[in-house]
Amino acid sequence: MIRTHKFCGKEYGIIAEAVDGVCCYNETLILANGVDMTANSTLTVIHEALHAIRPEMTERDVTEISNELNKFMRRLYTFKPK
Ligand SMILES: [Zn+2]
């Protein structure tokens, strides 16, 4: 598990916890659903990373974009051609 990551040149501490709720502090991301490939986990990762990349974005915009990206990525990586 990584402990830090730079978003747009700014280093953030990374904390993954298996608890309910979503938090994003100034220089720490708390990935509330842990880090695995479940839909809740990937949504939280994308959502909190968006807060770090664009802290000025509204919660509504972050939620909309993270939901759309999560749905797109999950379709991409679970699609099985027939
Ligand atoms: Zn948020």
PDB file of the backbone (N, CA, C, O) and the ligand in Angstrom, with CONECT records:
HET     ZN  A 101       1
ATOM      1  N   MET A   1       0.848  -1.195   0.000  1.00  0.00           N
ATOM      2  CA  MET A   1       0.000   0.000   0.000  1.00  0.00           C
ATOM      3  C   MET A   1       0.881   1.240   0.000  1.00  0.00           C
ATOM      4  O   MET A   1       1.799   1.353   0.812  1.00  0.00           O
ATOM      5  N   ILE A   2       0.606   2.169  -0.905  1.00  0.00           N
ATOM      6  CA  ILE A   2       1.379   3.398  -0.937  1.00  0.00           C
ATOM      7  C   ILE A   2       1.003   4.279   0.253  1.00  0.00           C
ATOM      8  O   ILE A   2      -0.117   4.217   0.761  1.00  0.00           O
ATOM      9  N   ARG A   3       1.958   5.097   0.683  1.00  0.00           N
ATOM     10  CA  ARG A   3       1.712   5.980   1.834  1.00  0.00           C
ATOM     11  C   ARG A   3       1.556   7.440   1.410  1.00  0.00           C
ATOM     12  O   ARG A   3       0.961   8.245   2.126  1.00  0.00           O
ATOM     13  N   THR A   4       2.103   7.771   0.230  1.00  0.00           N
ATOM     14  CA  THR A   4       1.996   9.138  -0.270  1.00  0.00           C
ATOM     15  C   THR A   4       1.786   9.093  -1.777  1.00  0.00           C
ATOM     16  O   THR A   4       2.093   8.100  -2.437  1.00  0.00           O
ATOM     17  N   HIS A   5       1.254  10.195  -2.306  1.00  0.00           N
ATOM     18  CA  HIS A   5       1.145  10.357  -3.754  1.00  0.00           C
ATOM     19  C   HIS A   5       1.110  11.849  -4.042  1.00  0.00           C
ATOM     20  O   HIS A   5       0.528  12.633  -3.292  1.00  0.00           O
ATOM     21  N   LYS A   6       1.766  12.233  -5.179  1.00  0.00           N
ATOM     22  CA  LYS A   6       1.721  13.632  -5.586  1.00  0.00           C
ATOM     23  C   LYS A   6       0.615  13.832  -6.603  1.00  0.00           C
ATOM     24  O   LYS A   6       0.587  13.174  -7.644  1.00  0.00           O
ATOM     25  N   PHE A   7      -0.309  14.755  -6.294  1.00  0.00           N
ATOM     26  CA  PHE A   7      -1.334  15.189  -7.233  1.00  0.00           C
ATOM     27  C   PHE A   7      -0.964  16.598  -7.656  1.00  0.00           C
ATOM     28  O   PHE A   7      -0.904  17.503  -6.823  1.00  0.00           O
ATOM     29  N   CYS A   8      -0.714  16.791  -8.947  1.00  0.00           N
ATOM     30  CA  CYS A   8      -0.359  18.112  -9.473  1.00  0.00           C
ATOM     31  C   CYS A   8       0.793  18.720  -8.683  1.00  0.00           C
ATOM     32  O   CYS A   8       0.780  19.917  -8.395  1.00  0.00           O
ATOM     33  N   GLY A   9       1.776  17.921  -8.333  1.00  0.00           N
ATOM     34  CA  GLY A   9       2.979  18.409  -7.676  1.00  0.00           C
ATOM     35  C   GLY A   9       2.876  18.568  -6.174  1.00  0.00           C
ATOM     36  O   GLY A   9       3.867  18.908  -5.530  1.00  0.00           O
ATOM     37  N   LYS A  10       1.702  18.331  -5.591  1.00  0.00           N
ATOM     38  CA  LYS A  10       1.522  18.482  -4.150  1.00  0.00           C
ATOM     39  C   LYS A  10       1.406  17.100  -3.514  1.00  0.00           C
ATOM     40  O   LYS A  10       0.567  16.288  -3.905  1.00  0.00           O
ATOM     41  N   GLU A  11       2.266  16.849  -2.523  1.00  0.00           N
ATOM     42  CA  GLU A  11       2.277  15.531  -1.920  1.00  0.00           C
ATOM     43  C   GLU A  11       1.173  15.371  -0.879  1.00  0.00           C
ATOM     44  O   GLU A  11       0.972  16.221  -0.013  1.00  0.00           O
ATOM     45  N   TYR A  12       0.469  14.254  -0.997  1.00  0.00           N
ATOM     46  CA  TYR A  12      -0.591  13.907  -0.051  1.00  0.00           C
ATOM     47  C   TYR A  12      -0.231  12.624   0.669  1.00  0.00           C
ATOM     48  O   TYR A  12       0.344  11.712   0.074  1.00  0.00           O
ATOM     49  N   GLY A  13      -0.565  12.549   1.943  1.00  0.00           N
ATOM     50  CA  GLY A  13      -0.505  11.295   2.662  1.00  0.00           C
ATOM     51  C   GLY A  13      -1.734  10.482   2.316  1.00  0.00           C
ATOM     52  O   GLY A  13      -2.809  11.041   2.099  1.00  0.00           O
ATOM     53  N   ILE A  14      -1.586   9.173   2.262  1.00  0.00           N
ATOM     54  CA  ILE A  14      -2.702   8.301   1.904  1.00  0.00           C
ATOM     55  C   ILE A  14      -3.013   7.384   3.079  1.00  0.00           C
ATOM     56  O   ILE A  14      -2.139   6.676   3.580  1.00  0.00           O
ATOM     57  N   ILE A  15      -4.250   7.408   3.504  1.00  0.00           N
ATOM     58  CA  ILE A  15      -4.699   6.520   4.583  1.00  0.00           C
ATOM     59  C   ILE A  15      -5.902   5.750   4.071  1.00  0.00           C
ATOM     60  O   ILE A  15      -6.880   6.357   3.636  1.00  0.00           O
ATOM     61  N   ALA A  16      -5.850   4.439   4.115  1.00  0.00           N
ATOM     62  CA  ALA A  16      -6.986   3.614   3.683  1.00  0.00           C
ATOM     63  C   ALA A  16      -7.577   2.931   4.897  1.00  0.00           C
ATOM     64  O   ALA A  16      -6.889   2.211   5.621  1.00  0.00           O
ATOM     65  N   GLU A  17      -8.853   3.164   5.110  1.00  0.00           N
ATOM     66  CA  GLU A  17      -9.535   2.592   6.261  1.00  0.00           C
ATOM     67  C   GLU A  17     -10.834   1.956   5.816  1.00  0.00           C
ATOM     68  O   GLU A  17     -11.533   2.480   4.949  1.00  0.00           O
ATOM     69  N   ALA A  18     -11.146   0.838   6.409  1.00  0.00           N
ATOM     70  CA  ALA A  18     -12.394   0.156   6.075  1.00  0.00           C
ATOM     71  C   ALA A  18     -13.508   0.632   6.996  1.00  0.00           C
ATOM     72  O   ALA A  18     -14.027  -0.135   7.807  1.00  0.00           O
ATOM     73  N   VAL A  19     -13.866   1.891   6.864  1.00  0.00           N
ATOM     74  CA  VAL A  19     -14.960   2.460   7.657  1.00  0.00           C
ATOM     75  C   VAL A  19     -15.907   3.177   6.714  1.00  0.00           C
ATOM     76  O   VAL A  19     -15.536   3.494   5.584  1.00  0.00           O
ATOM     77  N   ASP A  20     -17.118   3.433   7.162  1.00  0.00           N
ATOM     78  CA  ASP A  20     -18.055   4.191   6.352  1.00  0.00           C
ATOM     79  C   ASP A  20     -17.674   5.664   6.378  1.00  0.00           C
ATOM     80  O   ASP A  20     -16.996   6.133   7.293  1.00  0.00           O
ATOM     81  N   GLY A  21     -18.119   6.374   5.366  1.00  0.00           N
ATOM     82  CA  GLY A  21     -17.867   7.805   5.321  1.00  0.00           C
ATOM     83  C   GLY A  21     -16.732   8.135   4.397  1.00  0.00           C
ATOM     84  O   GLY A  21     -15.911   7.280   4.065  1.00  0.00           O
ATOM     85  N   VAL A  22     -16.690   9.384   3.981  1.00  0.00           N
ATOM     86  CA  VAL A  22     -15.686   9.845   3.037  1.00  0.00           C
ATOM     87  C   VAL A  22     -15.089  11.132   3.580  1.00  0.00           C
ATOM     88  O   VAL A  22     -15.820  12.057   3.937  1.00  0.00           O
ATOM     89  N   CYS A  23     -13.770  11.196   3.644  1.00  0.00           N
ATOM     90  CA  CYS A  23     -13.106  12.385   4.157  1.00  0.00           C
ATOM     91  C   CYS A  23     -11.976  12.802   3.235  1.00  0.00           C
ATOM     92  O   CYS A  23     -11.320  11.959   2.623  1.00  0.00           O
ATOM     93  N   CYS A  24     -11.753  14.079   3.138  1.00  0.00           N
ATOM     94  CA  CYS A  24     -10.593  14.569   2.405  1.00  0.00           C
ATOM     95  C   CYS A  24     -10.069  15.779   3.160  1.00  0.00           C
ATOM     96  O   CYS A  24     -10.732  16.815   3.211  1.00  0.00           O
ATOM     97  N   TYR A  25      -8.901  15.657   3.739  1.00  0.00           N
ATOM     98  CA  TYR A  25      -8.298  16.775   4.436  1.00  0.00           C
ATOM     99  C   TYR A  25      -7.286  17.434   3.533  1.00  0.00           C
ATOM    100  O   TYR A  25      -7.010  16.944   2.438  1.00  0.00           O
ATOM    101  N   ASN A  26      -6.741  18.522   3.976  1.00  0.00           N
ATOM    102  CA  ASN A  26      -5.905  19.354   3.126  1.00  0.00           C
ATOM    103  C   ASN A  26      -4.783  18.593   2.429  1.00  0.00           C
ATOM    104  O   ASN A  26      -4.616  18.722   1.217  1.00  0.00           O
ATOM    105  N   GLU A  27      -4.030  17.820   3.156  1.00  0.00           N
ATOM    106  CA  GLU A  27      -2.930  17.095   2.528  1.00  0.00           C
ATOM    107  C   GLU A  27      -2.980  15.619   2.854  1.00  0.00           C
ATOM    108  O   GLU A  27      -1.959  14.933   2.807  1.00  0.00           O
ATOM    109  N   THR A  28      -4.139  15.136   3.179  1.00  0.00           N
ATOM    110  CA  THR A  28      -4.300  13.709   3.458  1.00  0.00           C
ATOM    111  C   THR A  28      -5.585  13.211   2.810  1.00  0.00           C
ATOM    112  O   THR A  28      -6.656  13.791   2.988  1.00  0.00           O
ATOM    113  N   LEU A  29      -5.457  12.137   2.064  1.00  0.00           N
ATOM    114  CA  LEU A  29      -6.660  11.490   1.547  1.00  0.00           C
ATOM    115  C   LEU A  29      -6.993  10.330   2.456  1.00  0.00           C
ATOM    116  O   LEU A  29      -6.129   9.510   2.763  1.00  0.00           O
ATOM    117  N   ILE A  30      -8.237  10.253   2.889  1.00  0.00           N
ATOM    118  CA  ILE A  30      -8.685   9.073   3.621  1.00  0.00           C
ATOM    119  C   ILE A  30      -9.606   8.302   2.697  1.00  0.00           C
ATOM    120  O   ILE A  30     -10.690   8.768   2.346  1.00  0.00           O
ATOM    121  N   LEU A  31      -9.170   7.133   2.314  1.00  0.00           N
ATOM    122  CA  LEU A  31      -9.933   6.304   1.385  1.00  0.00           C
ATOM    123  C   LEU A  31     -10.796   5.378   2.219  1.00  0.00           C
ATOM    124  O   LEU A  31     -10.380   4.296   2.633  1.00  0.00           O
ATOM    125  N   ALA A  32     -12.021   5.849   2.452  1.00  0.00           N
ATOM    126  CA  ALA A  32     -12.832   5.282   3.521  1.00  0.00           C
ATOM    127  C   ALA A  32     -13.275   3.855   3.268  1.00  0.00           C
ATOM    128  O   ALA A  32     -13.607   3.135   4.209  1.00  0.00           O
ATOM    129  N   ASN A  33     -13.287   3.437   2.015  1.00  0.00           N
ATOM    130  CA  ASN A  33     -13.733   2.076   1.732  1.00  0.00           C
ATOM    131  C   ASN A  33     -12.567   1.131   1.470  1.00  0.00           C
ATOM    132  O   ASN A  33     -12.747   0.071   0.869  1.00  0.00           O
ATOM    133  N   GLY A  34     -11.363   1.516   1.922  1.00  0.00           N
ATOM    134  CA  GLY A  34     -10.204   0.671   1.668  1.00  0.00           C
ATOM    135  C   GLY A  34      -9.744   0.804   0.231  1.00  0.00           C
ATOM    136  O   GLY A  34     -10.220   1.674  -0.498  1.00  0.00           O
ATOM    137  N   VAL A  35      -8.836  -0.038  -0.176  1.00  0.00           N
ATOM    138  CA  VAL A  35      -8.322   0.000  -1.542  1.00  0.00           C
ATOM    139  C   VAL A  35      -8.380  -1.409  -2.113  1.00  0.00           C
ATOM    140  O   VAL A  35      -7.465  -2.212  -1.932  1.00  0.00           O
ATOM    141  N   ASP A  36      -9.458  -1.683  -2.792  1.00  0.00           N
ATOM    142  CA  ASP A  36      -9.559  -2.928  -3.545  1.00  0.00           C
ATOM    143  C   ASP A  36     -10.317  -2.593  -4.829  1.00  0.00           C
ATOM    144  O   ASP A  36     -10.443  -1.416  -5.167  1.00  0.00           O
ATOM    145  N   MET A  37     -10.809  -3.560  -5.528  1.00  0.00           N
ATOM    146  CA  MET A  37     -11.453  -3.268  -6.811  1.00  0.00           C
ATOM    147  C   MET A  37     -12.974  -3.341  -6.727  1.00  0.00           C
ATOM    148  O   MET A  37     -13.638  -3.513  -7.749  1.00  0.00           O
ATOM    149  N   THR A  38     -13.537  -3.213  -5.521  1.00  0.00           N
ATOM    150  CA  THR A  38     -14.991  -3.135  -5.430  1.00  0.00           C
ATOM    151  C   THR A  38     -15.445  -1.755  -5.913  1.00  0.00           C
ATOM    152  O   THR A  38     -14.663  -0.805  -5.926  1.00  0.00           O
ATOM    153  N   ALA A  39     -16.704  -1.659  -6.306  1.00  0.00           N
ATOM    154  CA  ALA A  39     -17.227  -0.402  -6.848  1.00  0.00           C
ATOM    155  C   ALA A  39     -17.134   0.732  -5.832  1.00  0.00           C
ATOM    156  O   ALA A  39     -16.794   1.857  -6.198  1.00  0.00           O
ATOM    157  N   ASN A  40     -17.430   0.456  -4.569  1.00  0.00           N
ATOM    158  CA  ASN A  40     -17.353   1.504  -3.549  1.00  0.00           C
ATOM    159  C   ASN A  40     -15.931   1.997  -3.365  1.00  0.00           C
ATOM    160  O   ASN A  40     -15.699   3.194  -3.191  1.00  0.00           O
ATOM    161  N   SER A  41     -14.978   1.072  -3.403  1.00  0.00           N
ATOM    162  CA  SER A  41     -13.583   1.451  -3.198  1.00  0.00           C
ATOM    163  C   SER A  41     -13.057   2.291  -4.351  1.00  0.00           C
ATOM    164  O   SER A  41     -12.433   3.328  -4.125  1.00  0.00           O
ATOM    165  N   THR A  42     -13.299   1.861  -5.578  1.00  0.00           N
ATOM    166  CA  THR A  42     -12.779   2.630  -6.713  1.00  0.00           C
ATOM    167  C   THR A  42     -13.463   3.986  -6.803  1.00  0.00           C
ATOM    168  O   THR A  42     -12.832   4.971  -7.187  1.00  0.00           O
ATOM    169  N   LEU A  43     -14.746   4.049  -6.454  1.00  0.00           N
ATOM    170  CA  LEU A  43     -15.435   5.342  -6.457  1.00  0.00           C
ATOM    171  C   LEU A  43     -14.800   6.286  -5.441  1.00  0.00           C
ATOM    172  O   LEU A  43     -14.573   7.459  -5.739  1.00  0.00           O
ATOM    173  N   THR A  44     -14.514   5.784  -4.253  1.00  0.00           N
ATOM    174  CA  THR A  44     -13.902   6.629  -3.220  1.00  0.00           C
ATOM    175  C   THR A  44     -12.520   7.115  -3.653  1.00  0.00           C
ATOM    176  O   THR A  44     -12.170   8.277  -3.445  1.00  0.00           O
ATOM    177  N   VAL A  45     -11.733   6.213  -4.261  1.00  0.00           N
ATOM    178  CA  VAL A  45     -10.389   6.593  -4.712  1.00  0.00           C
ATOM    179  C   VAL A  45     -10.475   7.716  -5.745  1.00  0.00           C
ATOM    180  O   VAL A  45      -9.751   8.706  -5.648  1.00  0.00           O
ATOM    181  N   ILE A  46     -11.356   7.565  -6.731  1.00  0.00           N
ATOM    182  CA  ILE A  46     -11.487   8.586  -7.775  1.00  0.00           C
ATOM    183  C   ILE A  46     -12.001   9.888  -7.170  1.00  0.00           C
ATOM    184  O   ILE A  46     -11.491  10.965  -7.480  1.00  0.00           O
ATOM    185  N   HIS A  47     -12.999   9.791  -6.317  1.00  0.00           N
ATOM    186  CA  HIS A  47     -13.613  10.975  -5.705  1.00  0.00           C
ATOM    187  C   HIS A  47     -12.579  11.782  -4.902  1.00  0.00           C
ATOM    188  O   HIS A  47     -12.461  12.995  -5.070  1.00  0.00           O
ATOM    189  N   GLU A  48     -11.846  11.100  -4.040  1.00  0.00           N
ATOM    190  CA  GLU A  48     -10.882  11.816  -3.193  1.00  0.00           C
ATOM    191  C   GLU A  48      -9.699  12.330  -3.999  1.00  0.00           C
ATOM    192  O   GLU A  48      -9.164  13.396  -3.695  1.00  0.00           O
ATOM    193  N   ALA A  49      -9.282  11.589  -5.018  1.00  0.00           N
ATOM    194  CA  ALA A  49      -8.199  12.078  -5.882  1.00  0.00           C
ATOM    195  C   ALA A  49      -8.638  13.346  -6.609  1.00  0.00           C
ATOM    196  O   ALA A  49      -7.838  14.266  -6.777  1.00  0.00           O
ATOM    197  N   LEU A  50      -9.894  13.407  -7.040  1.00  0.00           N
ATOM    198  CA  LEU A  50     -10.400  14.622  -7.688  1.00  0.00           C
ATOM    199  C   LEU A  50     -10.360  15.813  -6.732  1.00  0.00           C
ATOM    200  O   LEU A  50     -10.016  16.923  -7.139  1.00  0.00           O
ATOM    201  N   HIS A  51     -10.707  15.591  -5.474  1.00  0.00           N
ATOM    202  CA  HIS A  51     -10.602  16.680  -4.492  1.00  0.00           C
ATOM    203  C   HIS A  51      -9.164  17.176  -4.394  1.00  0.00           C
ATOM    204  O   HIS A  51      -8.927  18.378  -4.279  1.00  0.00           O
ATOM    205  N   ALA A  52      -8.203  16.252  -4.440  1.00  0.00           N
ATOM    206  CA  ALA A  52      -6.792  16.651  -4.333  1.00  0.00           C
ATOM    207  C   ALA A  52      -6.326  17.391  -5.582  1.00  0.00           C
ATOM    208  O   ALA A  52      -5.590  18.375  -5.497  1.00  0.00           O
ATOM    209  N   ILE A  53      -6.762  16.907  -6.742  1.00  0.00           N
ATOM    210  CA  ILE A  53      -6.322  17.497  -8.008  1.00  0.00           C
ATOM    211  C   ILE A  53      -6.949  18.869  -8.219  1.00  0.00           C
ATOM    212  O   ILE A  53      -6.280  19.795  -8.678  1.00  0.00           O
ATOM    213  N   ARG A  54      -8.221  19.004  -7.888  1.00  0.00           N
ATOM    214  CA  ARG A  54      -8.952  20.261  -8.081  1.00  0.00           C
ATOM    215  C   ARG A  54      -9.712  20.620  -6.807  1.00  0.00           C
ATOM    216  O   ARG A  54     -10.930  20.449  -6.746  1.00  0.00           O
ATOM    217  N   PRO A  55      -9.000  21.122  -5.775  1.00  0.00           N
ATOM    218  CA  PRO A  55      -9.663  21.407  -4.503  1.00  0.00           C
ATOM    219  C   PRO A  55     -10.758  22.469  -4.609  1.00  0.00           C
ATOM    220  O   PRO A  55     -11.611  22.573  -3.728  1.00  0.00           O
ATOM    221  N   GLU A  56     -10.735  23.251  -5.679  1.00  0.00           N
ATOM    222  CA  GLU A  56     -11.737  24.305  -5.828  1.00  0.00           C
ATOM    223  C   GLU A  56     -13.064  23.778  -6.372  1.00  0.00           C
ATOM    224  O   GLU A  56     -14.063  24.498  -6.351  1.00  0.00           O
ATOM    225  N   MET A  57     -13.093  22.541  -6.855  1.00  0.00           N
ATOM    226  CA  MET A  57     -14.335  21.986  -7.405  1.00  0.00           C
ATOM    227  C   MET A  57     -15.375  21.814  -6.313  1.00  0.00           C
ATOM    228  O   MET A  57     -15.048  21.515  -5.164  1.00  0.00           O
ATOM    229  N   THR A  58     -16.616  22.004  -6.683  1.00  0.00           N
ATOM    230  CA  THR A  58     -17.699  21.802  -5.718  1.00  0.00           C
ATOM    231  C   THR A  58     -17.883  20.310  -5.461  1.00  0.00           C
ATOM    232  O   THR A  58     -17.506  19.469  -6.277  1.00  0.00           O
ATOM    233  N   GLU A  59     -18.475  20.002  -4.302  1.00  0.00           N
ATOM    234  CA  GLU A  59     -18.771  18.608  -3.970  1.00  0.00           C
ATOM    235  C   GLU A  59     -19.686  17.991  -5.032  1.00  0.00           C
ATOM    236  O   GLU A  59     -19.539  16.823  -5.392  1.00  0.00           O
ATOM    237  N   ARG A  60     -20.614  18.779  -5.517  1.00  0.00           N
ATOM    238  CA  ARG A  60     -21.534  18.283  -6.546  1.00  0.00           C
ATOM    239  C   ARG A  60     -20.784  17.885  -7.814  1.00  0.00           C
ATOM    240  O   ARG A  60     -21.045  16.824  -8.380  1.00  0.00           O
ATOM    241  N   ASP A  61     -19.851  18.730  -8.265  1.00  0.00           N
ATOM    242  CA  ASP A  61     -19.079  18.411  -9.471  1.00  0.00           C
ATOM    243  C   ASP A  61     -18.179  17.205  -9.256  1.00  0.00           C
ATOM    244  O   ASP A  61     -18.082  16.330 -10.116  1.00  0.00           O
ATOM    245  N   VAL A  62     -17.515  17.163  -8.095  1.00  0.00           N
ATOM    246  CA  VAL A  62     -16.649  16.014  -7.795  1.00  0.00           C
ATOM    247  C   VAL A  62     -17.463  14.726  -7.791  1.00  0.00           C
ATOM    248  O   VAL A  62     -17.032  13.704  -8.324  1.00  0.00           O
ATOM    249  N   THR A  63     -18.635  14.789  -7.188  1.00  0.00           N
ATOM    250  CA  THR A  63     -19.495  13.597  -7.124  1.00  0.00           C
ATOM    251  C   THR A  63     -19.940  13.162  -8.514  1.00  0.00           C
ATOM    252  O   THR A  63     -19.903  11.976  -8.840  1.00  0.00           O
ATOM    253  N   GLU A  64     -20.361  14.121  -9.329  1.00  0.00           N
ATOM    254  CA  GLU A  64     -20.821  13.778 -10.678  1.00  0.00           C
ATOM    255  C   GLU A  64     -19.691  13.173 -11.507  1.00  0.00           C
ATOM    256  O   GLU A  64     -19.876  12.133 -12.138  1.00  0.00           O
ATOM    257  N   ILE A  65     -18.533  13.812 -11.510  1.00  0.00           N
ATOM    258  CA  ILE A  65     -17.421  13.334 -12.339  1.00  0.00           C
ATOM    259  C   ILE A  65     -16.896  11.994 -11.824  1.00  0.00           C
ATOM    260  O   ILE A  65     -16.610  11.096 -12.615  1.00  0.00           O
ATOM    261  N   SER A  66     -16.770  11.854 -10.506  1.00  0.00           N
ATOM    262  CA  SER A  66     -16.250  10.585  -9.984  1.00  0.00           C
ATOM    263  C   SER A  66     -17.232   9.449 -10.256  1.00  0.00           C
ATOM    264  O   SER A  66     -16.802   8.333 -10.549  1.00  0.00           O
ATOM    265  N   ASN A  67     -18.529   9.699 -10.169  1.00  0.00           N
ATOM    266  CA  ASN A  67     -19.507   8.663 -10.498  1.00  0.00           C
ATOM    267  C   ASN A  67     -19.392   8.249 -11.962  1.00  0.00           C
ATOM    268  O   ASN A  67     -19.404   7.060 -12.280  1.00  0.00           O
ATOM    269  N   GLU A  68     -19.281   9.231 -12.846  1.00  0.00           N
ATOM    270  CA  GLU A  68     -19.190   8.921 -14.279  1.00  0.00           C
ATOM    271  C   GLU A  68     -17.894   8.177 -14.604  1.00  0.00           C
ATOM    272  O   GLU A  68     -17.913   7.191 -15.342  1.00  0.00           O
ATOM    273  N   LEU A  69     -16.766   8.646 -14.058  1.00  0.00           N
ATOM    274  CA  LEU A  69     -15.489   7.970 -14.317  1.00  0.00           C
ATOM    275  C   LEU A  69     -15.492   6.556 -13.755  1.00  0.00           C
ATOM    276  O   LEU A  69     -14.976   5.631 -14.383  1.00  0.00           O
ATOM    277  N   ASN A  70     -16.068   6.393 -12.580  1.00  0.00           N
ATOM    278  CA  ASN A  70     -16.103   5.060 -11.971  1.00  0.00           C
ATOM    279  C   ASN A  70     -16.934   4.096 -12.817  1.00  0.00           C
ATOM    280  O   ASN A  70     -16.531   2.954 -13.039  1.00  0.00           O
ATOM    281  N   LYS A  71     -18.086   4.552 -13.284  1.00  0.00           N
ATOM    282  CA  LYS A  71     -18.920   3.686 -14.126  1.00  0.00           C
ATOM    283  C   LYS A  71     -18.185   3.331 -15.419  1.00  0.00           C
ATOM    284  O   LYS A  71     -18.216   2.184 -15.864  1.00  0.00           O
ATOM    285  N   PHE A  72     -17.519   4.332 -16.021  1.00  0.00           N
ATOM    286  CA  PHE A  72     -16.787   4.101 -17.269  1.00  0.00           C
ATOM    287  C   PHE A  72     -15.644   3.111 -17.050  1.00  0.00           C
ATOM    288  O   PHE A  72     -15.499   2.152 -17.809  1.00  0.00           O
ATOM    289  N   MET A  73     -14.838   3.337 -16.024  1.00  0.00           N
ATOM    290  CA  MET A  73     -13.708   2.444 -15.763  1.00  0.00           C
ATOM    291  C   MET A  73     -14.173   1.038 -15.435  1.00  0.00           C
ATOM    292  O   MET A  73     -13.562   0.068 -15.883  1.00  0.00           O
ATOM    293  N   ARG A  74     -15.225   0.909 -14.674  1.00  0.00           N
ATOM    294  CA  ARG A  74     -15.705  -0.433 -14.314  1.00  0.00           C
ATOM    295  C   ARG A  74     -16.231  -1.168 -15.542  1.00  0.00           C
ATOM    296  O   ARG A  74     -16.049  -2.380 -15.662  1.00  0.00           O
ATOM    297  N   ARG A  75     -16.882  -0.448 -16.455  1.00  0.00           N
ATOM    298  CA  ARG A  75     -17.312  -1.093 -17.696  1.00  0.00           C
ATOM    299  C   ARG A  75     -16.112  -1.504 -18.535  1.00  0.00           C
ATOM    300  O   ARG A  75     -16.079  -2.605 -19.086  1.00  0.00           O
ATOM    301  N   LEU A  76     -15.118  -0.608 -18.632  1.00  0.00           N
ATOM    302  CA  LEU A  76     -13.924  -0.920 -19.436  1.00  0.00           C
ATOM    303  C   LEU A  76     -13.242  -2.189 -18.941  1.00  0.00           C
ATOM    304  O   LEU A  76     -12.868  -3.051 -19.735  1.00  0.00           O
ATOM    305  N   TYR A  77     -13.083  -2.297 -17.627  1.00  0.00           N
ATOM    306  CA  TYR A  77     -12.267  -3.381 -17.085  1.00  0.00           C
ATOM    307  C   TYR A  77     -13.058  -4.638 -16.755  1.00  0.00           C
ATOM    308  O   TYR A  77     -12.468  -5.644 -16.359  1.00  0.00           O
ATOM    309  N   THR A  78     -14.365  -4.606 -16.906  1.00  0.00           N
ATOM    310  CA  THR A  78     -15.129  -5.825 -16.678  1.00  0.00           C
ATOM    311  C   THR A  78     -15.795  -6.323 -17.946  1.00  0.00           C
ATOM    312  O   THR A  78     -16.414  -7.387 -17.943  1.00  0.00           O
ATOM    313  N   PHE A  79     -15.676  -5.560 -19.040  1.00  0.00           N
ATOM    314  CA  PHE A  79     -16.290  -5.952 -20.299  1.00  0.00           C
ATOM    315  C   PHE A  79     -15.636  -7.213 -20.846  1.00  0.00           C
ATOM    316  O   PHE A  79     -14.414  -7.308 -20.955  1.00  0.00           O
ATOM    317  N   LYS A  80     -16.476  -8.170 -21.185  1.00  0.00           N
ATOM    318  CA  LYS A  80     -15.964  -9.420 -21.769  1.00  0.00           C
ATOM    319  C   LYS A  80     -16.637  -9.620 -23.120  1.00  0.00           C
ATOM    320  O   LYS A  80     -17.848  -9.828 -23.187  1.00  0.00           O
ATOM    321  N   PRO A  81     -15.850  -9.556 -24.205  1.00  0.00           N
ATOM    322  CA  PRO A  81     -16.451  -9.756 -25.532  1.00  0.00           C
ATOM    323  C   PRO A  81     -17.063 -11.149 -25.650  1.00  0.00           C
ATOM    324  O   PRO A  81     -16.541 -12.121 -25.103  1.00  0.00           O
ATOM    325  N   LYS A  82     -18.183 -11.228 -26.377  1.00  0.00           N
ATOM    326  CA  LYS A  82     -18.837 -12.543 -26.547  1.00  0.00           C
ATOM    327  C   LYS A  82     -18.304 -13.255 -27.766  1.00  0.00           C
ATOM    328  O   LYS A  82     -18.734 -14.368 -28.067  1.00  0.00           O
TER     329      LYS A  82
HETATM  330 ZN    ZN A 101     -16.216  14.799  -1.553  1.00  0.00          ZN2+
END
